Amino acid sequence: MALIIKEPAIVKAAGSKEKIIKEYFGNVNSKTSELSIAMMKSPEGWEEPGQSPDFNEYTLVLNGKLKIRTIKEEIILSEGEAILTGKGEWVSYSSPFEGGAEYIAVCLPAFSPSIVHRDEEA
């Protein structure tokens, strides 16, 4: 079975500023829960609440720099670099650098608000 995606669904993002999420595959656009593939564009100064998701997240930076915090470390990814954050691992993403960041996120299984387990915002 071939499933052709003509255009992504725009999904509302959590965080301190408006971030654009274009979901190609996932629970919203393709109605598939096996995995999600989305293109993200986060502005300079964007930060999301921490989360401990029930999925692995594969992130590839296309432009700019992305900051990833885990319990143990802080990582800065630049264009062309990628990271895998594991299921159940606490993580927080942000783009505090000039120009923000553009990146691709693949979640296995697909991203869903019910399994992301975000920290409560103060």
VMD Tcl script that builds the backbone (N, CA, C; Angstrom):
set m [mol new atoms 366]
animate dup $m
set s [atomselect $m all]
$s set {name element resname resid chain x y z} {
  {N N MET 1 A 0.841 -1.184 0.000}
  {CA C MET 1 A 0.000 0.000 0.000}
  {C C MET 1 A 0.882 1.242 0.000}
  {N N ALA 2 A 0.645 2.126 -0.928}
  {CA C ALA 2 A 1.365 3.398 -0.988}
  {C C ALA 2 A 0.476 4.496 -0.417}
  {N N LEU 3 A 1.050 5.336 0.414}
  {CA C LEU 3 A 0.328 6.480 0.978}
  {C C LEU 3 A 1.098 7.727 0.591}
  {N N ILE 4 A 0.529 8.521 -0.277}
  {CA C ILE 4 A 1.177 9.744 -0.754}
  {C C ILE 4 A 0.673 10.913 0.076}
  {N N ILE 5 A 1.592 11.700 0.581}
  {CA C ILE 5 A 1.255 12.892 1.349}
  {C C ILE 5 A 1.473 14.103 0.446}
  {N N LYS 6 A 0.407 14.786 0.112}
  {CA C LYS 6 A 0.478 15.964 -0.773}
  {C C LYS 6 A 0.942 17.211 -0.031}
  {N N GLU 7 A 0.578 17.293 1.255}
  {CA C GLU 7 A 0.998 18.439 2.064}
  {C C GLU 7 A 0.920 18.066 3.534}
  {N N PRO 8 A 1.722 18.724 4.352}
  {CA C PRO 8 A 1.708 18.406 5.781}
  {C C PRO 8 A 0.529 19.059 6.489}
  {N N ALA 9 A 0.244 18.563 7.678}
  {CA C ALA 9 A -0.715 19.208 8.576}
  {C C ALA 9 A 0.072 20.149 9.483}
  {N N ILE 10 A -0.457 21.324 9.739}
  {CA C ILE 10 A 0.170 22.257 10.668}
  {C C ILE 10 A -0.381 21.944 12.060}
  {N N VAL 11 A 0.522 21.673 12.994}
  {CA C VAL 11 A 0.151 21.251 14.342}
  {C C VAL 11 A 0.614 22.306 15.336}
  {N N LYS 12 A -0.227 22.628 16.306}
  {CA C LYS 12 A 0.126 23.601 17.348}
  {C C LYS 12 A 1.220 23.026 18.236}
  {N N ALA 13 A 2.190 23.854 18.553}
  {CA C ALA 13 A 3.333 23.431 19.357}
  {C C ALA 13 A 3.254 23.999 20.769}
  {N N ALA 14 A 3.827 23.263 21.708}
  {CA C ALA 14 A 3.990 23.771 23.076}
  {C C ALA 14 A 5.253 24.616 23.109}
  {N N GLY 15 A 5.311 25.545 24.017}
  {CA C GLY 15 A 6.543 26.308 24.176}
  {C C GLY 15 A 6.301 27.777 24.401}
  {N N SER 16 A 7.412 28.487 24.599}
  {CA C SER 16 A 7.373 29.884 24.991}
  {C C SER 16 A 7.047 30.828 23.842}
  {N N LYS 17 A 7.296 30.422 22.612}
  {CA C LYS 17 A 6.993 31.216 21.424}
  {C C LYS 17 A 6.349 30.297 20.407}
  {N N GLU 18 A 5.763 30.873 19.370}
  {CA C GLU 18 A 5.107 30.057 18.359}
  {C C GLU 18 A 6.132 29.355 17.474}
  {N N LYS 19 A 6.031 28.048 17.435}
  {CA C LYS 19 A 6.895 27.208 16.606}
  {C C LYS 19 A 6.014 26.567 15.545}
  {N N ILE 20 A 6.538 26.443 14.342}
  {CA C ILE 20 A 5.788 25.810 13.255}
  {C C ILE 20 A 6.132 24.323 13.199}
  {N N ILE 21 A 5.096 23.484 13.271}
  {CA C ILE 21 A 5.270 22.040 13.100}
  {C C ILE 21 A 4.487 21.630 11.869}
  {N N LYS 22 A 5.181 21.044 10.911}
  {CA C LYS 22 A 4.553 20.511 9.707}
  {C C LYS 22 A 4.661 18.994 9.778}
  {N N GLU 23 A 3.560 18.354 10.158}
  {CA C GLU 23 A 3.559 16.894 10.276}
  {C C GLU 23 A 3.220 16.264 8.929}
  {N N TYR 24 A 4.110 15.411 8.463}
  {CA C TYR 24 A 3.884 14.673 7.214}
  {C C TYR 24 A 3.229 13.323 7.517}
  {N N PHE 25 A 3.829 12.594 8.439}
  {CA C PHE 25 A 3.262 11.311 8.871}
  {C C PHE 25 A 3.059 11.370 10.368}
  {N N GLY 26 A 1.952 10.781 10.835}
  {CA C GLY 26 A 1.672 10.742 12.255}
  {C C GLY 26 A 0.189 10.690 12.529}
  {N N ASN 27 A -0.141 10.843 13.787}
  {CA C ASN 27 A -1.534 10.721 14.228}
  {C C ASN 27 A -2.465 11.752 13.597}
  {N N VAL 28 A -1.961 12.942 13.287}
  {CA C VAL 28 A -2.815 14.007 12.758}
  {C C VAL 28 A -2.977 13.889 11.242}
  {N N ASN 29 A -1.875 13.895 10.498}
  {CA C ASN 29 A -1.959 14.018 9.046}
  {C C ASN 29 A -2.259 12.720 8.310}
  {N N SER 30 A -1.551 11.669 8.639}
  {CA C SER 30 A -1.730 10.402 7.912}
  {C C SER 30 A -2.542 9.388 8.707}
  {N N LYS 31 A -2.910 9.751 9.942}
  {CA C LYS 31 A -3.676 8.854 10.829}
  {C C LYS 31 A -2.931 7.541 11.070}
  {N N THR 32 A -1.593 7.639 11.170}
  {CA C THR 32 A -0.762 6.468 11.442}
  {C C THR 32 A -0.049 6.659 12.776}
  {N N SER 33 A -0.042 5.613 13.584}
  {CA C SER 33 A 0.541 5.721 14.920}
  {C C SER 33 A 1.892 5.015 15.045}
  {N N GLU 34 A 2.342 4.352 13.968}
  {CA C GLU 34 A 3.620 3.631 14.039}
  {C C GLU 34 A 4.795 4.574 14.239}
  {N N LEU 35 A 4.771 5.716 13.535}
  {CA C LEU 35 A 5.817 6.720 13.677}
  {C C LEU 35 A 5.298 8.038 13.190}
  {N N SER 36 A 5.996 9.101 13.558}
  {CA C SER 36 A 5.662 10.417 13.028}
  {C C SER 36 A 6.911 11.049 12.457}
  {N N ILE 37 A 6.717 11.803 11.386}
  {CA C ILE 37 A 7.794 12.557 10.749}
  {C C ILE 37 A 7.286 13.980 10.579}
  {N N ALA 38 A 8.024 14.924 11.151}
  {CA C ALA 38 A 7.596 16.318 11.092}
  {C C ALA 38 A 8.792 17.231 10.864}
  {N N MET 39 A 8.534 18.338 10.171}
  {CA C MET 39 A 9.527 19.387 10.000}
  {C C MET 39 A 9.173 20.498 10.983}
  {N N MET 40 A 10.164 20.943 11.731}
  {CA C MET 40 A 9.963 21.963 12.757}
  {C C MET 40 A 10.738 23.214 12.397}
  {N N LYS 41 A 10.137 24.362 12.693}
  {CA C LYS 41 A 10.846 25.631 12.560}
  {C C LYS 41 A 10.574 26.420 13.830}
  {N N SER 42 A 11.617 26.544 14.656}
  {CA C SER 42 A 11.463 27.237 15.938}
  {C C SER 42 A 12.206 28.570 15.891}
  {N N PRO 43 A 11.558 29.623 16.380}
  {CA C PRO 43 A 12.186 30.939 16.353}
  {C C PRO 43 A 13.264 31.088 17.422}
  {N N GLU 44 A 14.090 32.083 17.243}
  {CA C GLU 44 A 15.089 32.422 18.257}
  {C C GLU 44 A 14.377 32.693 19.580}
  {N N GLY 45 A 14.850 32.067 20.654}
  {CA C GLY 45 A 14.271 32.274 21.978}
  {C C GLY 45 A 13.168 31.295 22.352}
  {N N TRP 46 A 12.814 30.358 21.452}
  {CA C TRP 46 A 11.777 29.369 21.760}
  {C C TRP 46 A 12.320 28.334 22.732}
  {N N GLU 47 A 11.473 27.917 23.671}
  {CA C GLU 47 A 11.822 26.849 24.614}
  {C C GLU 47 A 10.547 26.095 24.961}
  {N N GLU 48 A 10.638 24.765 25.031}
  {CA C GLU 48 A 9.476 23.964 25.396}
  {C C GLU 48 A 9.657 23.399 26.795}
  {N N PRO 49 A 8.544 23.014 27.432}
  {CA C PRO 49 A 8.658 22.355 28.727}
  {C C PRO 49 A 9.390 21.016 28.574}
  {N N GLY 50 A 10.032 20.566 29.632}
  {CA C GLY 50 A 10.662 19.253 29.605}
  {C C GLY 50 A 9.609 18.167 29.449}
  {N N GLN 51 A 10.047 17.008 28.995}
  {CA C GLN 51 A 9.126 15.890 28.779}
  {C C GLN 51 A 9.860 14.574 28.974}
  {N N SER 52 A 9.099 13.536 29.278}
  {CA C SER 52 A 9.616 12.168 29.405}
  {C C SER 52 A 8.722 11.267 28.550}
  {N N PRO 53 A 8.889 11.313 27.237}
  {CA C PRO 53 A 7.936 10.670 26.325}
  {C C PRO 53 A 8.046 9.148 26.267}
  {N N ASP 54 A 6.951 8.544 25.848}
  {CA C ASP 54 A 6.907 7.101 25.622}
  {C C ASP 54 A 7.246 6.788 24.167}
  {N N PHE 55 A 8.234 7.495 23.618}
  {CA C PHE 55 A 8.706 7.236 22.259}
  {C C PHE 55 A 10.173 7.616 22.147}
  {N N ASN 56 A 10.872 7.009 21.201}
  {CA C ASN 56 A 12.214 7.454 20.831}
  {C C ASN 56 A 12.047 8.625 19.875}
  {N N GLU 57 A 12.909 9.626 20.001}
  {CA C GLU 57 A 12.846 10.771 19.093}
  {C C GLU 57 A 14.196 10.954 18.405}
  {N N TYR 58 A 14.144 10.942 17.088}
  {CA C TYR 58 A 15.308 11.129 16.237}
  {C C TYR 58 A 15.216 12.542 15.670}
  {N N THR 59 A 16.231 13.371 15.900}
  {CA C THR 59 A 16.197 14.768 15.492}
  {C C THR 59 A 17.393 15.089 14.611}
  {N N LEU 60 A 17.139 15.693 13.461}
  {CA C LEU 60 A 18.168 16.087 12.497}
  {C C LEU 60 A 18.045 17.581 12.248}
  {N N VAL 61 A 19.091 18.343 12.561}
  {CA C VAL 61 A 19.080 19.794 12.373}
  {C C VAL 61 A 19.417 20.114 10.918}
  {N N LEU 62 A 18.524 20.871 10.291}
  {CA C LEU 62 A 18.715 21.287 8.898}
  {C C LEU 62 A 19.379 22.655 8.803}
  {N N ASN 63 A 18.966 23.580 9.674}
  {CA C ASN 63 A 19.508 24.948 9.699}
  {C C ASN 63 A 19.531 25.448 11.130}
  {N N GLY 64 A 20.501 26.296 11.437}
  {CA C GLY 64 A 20.586 26.895 12.759}
  {C C GLY 64 A 21.166 25.947 13.791}
  {N N LYS 65 A 20.848 26.246 15.058}
  {CA C LYS 65 A 21.334 25.437 16.182}
  {C C LYS 65 A 20.180 25.128 17.110}
  {N N LEU 66 A 20.206 23.916 17.647}
  {CA C LEU 66 A 19.177 23.449 18.562}
  {C C LEU 66 A 19.852 23.032 19.863}
  {N N LYS 67 A 19.270 23.445 20.984}
  {CA C LYS 67 A 19.807 23.076 22.300}
  {C C LYS 67 A 18.929 21.981 22.885}
  {N N ILE 68 A 19.559 20.899 23.332}
  {CA C ILE 68 A 18.861 19.775 23.930}
  {C C ILE 68 A 19.416 19.581 25.339}
  {N N ARG 69 A 18.517 19.566 26.316}
  {CA C ARG 69 A 18.924 19.306 27.693}
  {C C ARG 69 A 18.365 17.956 28.113}
  {N N THR 70 A 19.204 17.169 28.774}
  {CA C THR 70 A 18.770 15.930 29.402}
  {C C THR 70 A 19.113 16.053 30.883}
  {N N ILE 71 A 18.817 15.047 31.658}
  {CA C ILE 71 A 19.161 15.065 33.086}
  {C C ILE 71 A 20.672 15.201 33.264}
  {N N LYS 72 A 21.449 14.574 32.376}
  {CA C LYS 72 A 22.902 14.505 32.537}
  {C C LYS 72 A 23.703 15.563 31.802}
  {N N GLU 73 A 23.131 16.137 30.714}
  {CA C GLU 73 A 23.961 17.038 29.910}
  {C C GLU 73 A 23.140 18.027 29.100}
  {N N GLU 74 A 23.874 19.006 28.556}
  {CA C GLU 74 A 23.310 19.979 27.642}
  {C C GLU 74 A 24.077 19.840 26.328}
  {N N ILE 75 A 23.352 19.710 25.226}
  {CA C ILE 75 A 23.962 19.446 23.926}
  {C C ILE 75 A 23.522 20.530 22.953}
  {N N ILE 76 A 24.456 21.040 22.173}
  {CA C ILE 76 A 24.133 21.994 21.122}
  {C C ILE 76 A 24.366 21.285 19.790}
  {N N LEU 77 A 23.301 21.169 18.996}
  {CA C LEU 77 A 23.410 20.564 17.669}
  {C C LEU 77 A 23.405 21.654 16.613}
  {N N SER 78 A 24.286 21.522 15.635}
  {CA C SER 78 A 24.363 22.447 14.509}
  {C C SER 78 A 23.869 21.768 13.246}
  {N N GLU 79 A 23.744 22.542 12.199}
  {CA C GLU 79 A 23.293 22.047 10.900}
  {C C GLU 79 A 24.020 20.757 10.509}
  {N N GLY 80 A 23.255 19.738 10.130}
  {CA C GLY 80 A 23.816 18.464 9.703}
  {C C GLY 80 A 24.042 17.466 10.823}
  {N N GLU 81 A 23.858 17.878 12.077}
  {CA C GLU 81 A 24.043 16.964 13.202}
  {C C GLU 81 A 22.688 16.404 13.641}
  {N N ALA 82 A 22.735 15.242 14.279}
  {CA C ALA 82 A 21.505 14.559 14.696}
  {C C ALA 82 A 21.685 13.948 16.075}
  {N N ILE 83 A 20.552 13.653 16.716}
  {CA C ILE 83 A 20.567 13.046 18.048}
  {C C ILE 83 A 19.374 12.090 18.170}
  {N N LEU 84 A 19.556 11.065 18.968}
  {CA C LEU 84 A 18.473 10.160 19.350}
  {C C LEU 84 A 18.277 10.314 20.845}
  {N N THR 85 A 17.075 10.692 21.258}
  {CA C THR 85 A 16.743 10.709 22.675}
  {C C THR 85 A 15.794 9.541 22.916}
  {N N GLY 86 A 16.078 8.790 23.961}
  {CA C GLY 86 A 15.389 7.532 24.203}
  {C C GLY 86 A 14.071 7.656 24.941}
  {N N LYS 87 A 13.239 6.697 24.691}
  {CA C LYS 87 A 11.940 6.553 25.343}
  {C C LYS 87 A 12.126 6.624 26.857}
  {N N GLY 88 A 11.319 7.449 27.505}
  {CA C GLY 88 A 11.368 7.580 28.954}
  {C C GLY 88 A 12.436 8.521 29.482}
  {N N GLU 89 A 13.328 8.993 28.615}
  {CA C GLU 89 A 14.399 9.908 29.019}
  {C C GLU 89 A 13.853 11.328 29.092}
  {N N TRP 90 A 14.138 12.033 30.212}
  {CA C TRP 90 A 13.710 13.425 30.317}
  {C C TRP 90 A 14.533 14.261 29.356}
  {N N VAL 91 A 13.851 15.132 28.606}
  {CA C VAL 91 A 14.519 15.961 27.605}
  {C C VAL 91 A 13.748 17.270 27.421}
  {N N SER 92 A 14.485 18.315 27.069}
  {CA C SER 92 A 13.877 19.597 26.747}
  {C C SER 92 A 14.619 20.183 25.554}
  {N N TYR 93 A 13.863 20.708 24.597}
  {CA C TYR 93 A 14.433 21.285 23.384}
  {C C TYR 93 A 14.226 22.798 23.407}
  {N N SER 94 A 15.194 23.535 22.841}
  {CA C SER 94 A 15.051 24.987 22.710}
  {C C SER 94 A 15.928 25.486 21.566}
  {N N SER 95 A 15.621 26.706 21.132}
  {CA C SER 95 A 16.436 27.344 20.084}
  {C C SER 95 A 16.771 28.764 20.531}
  {N N PRO 96 A 17.701 28.889 21.480}
  {CA C PRO 96 A 18.030 30.202 22.032}
  {C C PRO 96 A 18.957 31.042 21.148}
  {N N PHE 97 A 19.410 30.478 20.057}
  {CA C PHE 97 A 20.427 31.137 19.246}
  {C C PHE 97 A 19.826 31.976 18.124}
  {N N GLU 98 A 20.619 32.927 17.643}
  {CA C GLU 98 A 20.198 33.819 16.569}
  {C C GLU 98 A 19.683 33.026 15.365}
  {N N GLY 99 A 18.525 33.405 14.881}
  {CA C GLY 99 A 17.949 32.757 13.705}
  {C C GLY 99 A 17.112 31.528 13.998}
  {N N GLY 100 A 17.116 31.047 15.251}
  {CA C GLY 100 A 16.324 29.874 15.591}
  {C C GLY 100 A 16.880 28.605 14.969}
  {N N ALA 101 A 15.992 27.645 14.690}
  {CA C ALA 101 A 16.428 26.355 14.148}
  {C C ALA 101 A 15.335 25.754 13.268}
  {N N GLU 102 A 15.776 25.002 12.278}
  {CA C GLU 102 A 14.870 24.218 11.448}
  {C C GLU 102 A 15.365 22.785 11.515}
  {N N TYR 103 A 14.464 21.856 11.821}
  {CA C TYR 103 A 14.893 20.478 12.014}
  {C C TYR 103 A 13.770 19.500 11.709}
  {N N ILE 104 A 14.167 18.236 11.542}
  {CA C ILE 104 A 13.213 17.158 11.307}
  {C C ILE 104 A 13.180 16.303 12.564}
  {N N ALA 105 A 11.978 15.937 12.992}
  {CA C ALA 105 A 11.810 15.054 14.141}
  {C C ALA 105 A 11.044 13.809 13.694}
  {N N VAL 106 A 11.580 12.662 14.060}
  {CA C VAL 106 A 10.924 11.382 13.804}
  {C C VAL 106 A 10.695 10.736 15.163}
  {N N CYS 107 A 9.442 10.405 15.462}
  {CA C CYS 107 A 9.101 9.773 16.735}
  {C C CYS 107 A 8.584 8.367 16.476}
  {N N LEU 108 A 9.087 7.425 17.288}
  {CA C LEU 108 A 8.716 6.013 17.143}
  {C C LEU 108 A 8.355 5.459 18.514}
  {N N PRO 109 A 7.067 5.161 18.804}
  {CA C PRO 109 A 5.895 5.353 17.958}
  {C C PRO 109 A 5.590 6.837 17.767}
  {N N ALA 110 A 4.538 7.114 16.998}
  {CA C ALA 110 A 4.203 8.491 16.636}
  {C C ALA 110 A 3.943 9.374 17.849}
  {N N PHE 111 A 4.316 10.647 17.705}
  {CA C PHE 111 A 4.031 11.641 18.740}
  {C C PHE 111 A 2.538 11.688 19.011}
  {N N SER 112 A 2.195 11.816 20.274}
  {CA C SER 112 A 0.817 12.014 20.705}
  {C C SER 112 A 0.852 12.769 22.026}
  {N N PRO 113 A -0.045 13.740 22.213}
  {CA C PRO 113 A -0.070 14.463 23.491}
  {C C PRO 113 A -0.243 13.535 24.697}
  {N N SER 114 A -0.899 12.407 24.516}
  {CA C SER 114 A -1.138 11.490 25.634}
  {C C SER 114 A 0.094 10.700 26.061}
  {N N ILE 115 A 1.140 10.671 25.222}
  {CA C ILE 115 A 2.342 9.905 25.596}
  {C C ILE 115 A 3.608 10.752 25.681}
  {N N VAL 116 A 3.469 12.090 25.575}
  {CA C VAL 116 A 4.655 12.940 25.652}
  {C C VAL 116 A 5.058 13.227 27.106}
  {N N HIS 117 A 4.097 13.246 28.017}
  {CA C HIS 117 A 4.353 13.451 29.461}
  {C C HIS 117 A 5.199 14.691 29.731}
  {N N ARG 118 A 4.647 15.843 29.366}
  {CA C ARG 118 A 5.334 17.130 29.595}
  {C C ARG 118 A 5.323 17.504 31.066}
  {N N ASP 119 A 6.377 18.222 31.473}
  {CA C ASP 119 A 6.421 18.781 32.819}
  {C C ASP 119 A 5.283 19.791 32.944}
  {N N GLU 120 A 4.751 19.933 34.146}
  {CA C GLU 120 A 3.748 20.957 34.370}
  {C C GLU 120 A 4.414 22.314 34.349}
  {N N GLU 121 A 3.763 23.250 33.661}
  {CA C GLU 121 A 4.321 24.598 33.580}
  {C C GLU 121 A 3.942 25.368 34.838}
  {N N ALA 122 A 4.912 26.128 35.328}
  {CA C ALA 122 A 4.684 26.903 36.561}
  {C C ALA 122 A 3.846 28.115 36.303}
}
mol reanalyze $m
mol bondsrecalc $m
mol representation Tube
mol addrep $m
